[in-house]
Amino acid sequence: GLVIDGRTLEHVLHDSLQNVFLELTQKCRAVVCCQATPLQKSVLVKLVRSKLKAMTLAVGDGANDVSMIQVADTGVGISGQEGMQAVMASDFAISQFRHLRKLLLVHGHWCYTRLTNMVLYYFYKNV
């Protein structure tokens, strides 16, 4: 895993170091950015989406996570003490962080089921 703070992230997000940083993150199983500004969070998600062509998931619990949630492909807002701004800007809302695993498993299963049904229907209609 890789843990990076906001000050280091500020230097890494310059054009000259972006590719090196992305190569490093590809070799890690998890990347945690702590003490980052809302702008840094959204720029990092945009960078991963554009350069790596990866599907992104953003999880946030407050108003400072709204820009990151809106930039990501799928946004999850956690309702809590910091307010409802992240929930209002997200695609999915959960009440506690521990429910994230259930959300991902159920949503992933439903998505897989819809895709298989669509492929079967496609072959049925074309044959």
Disulfide bonds with the S-S distance in Angstrom:
none
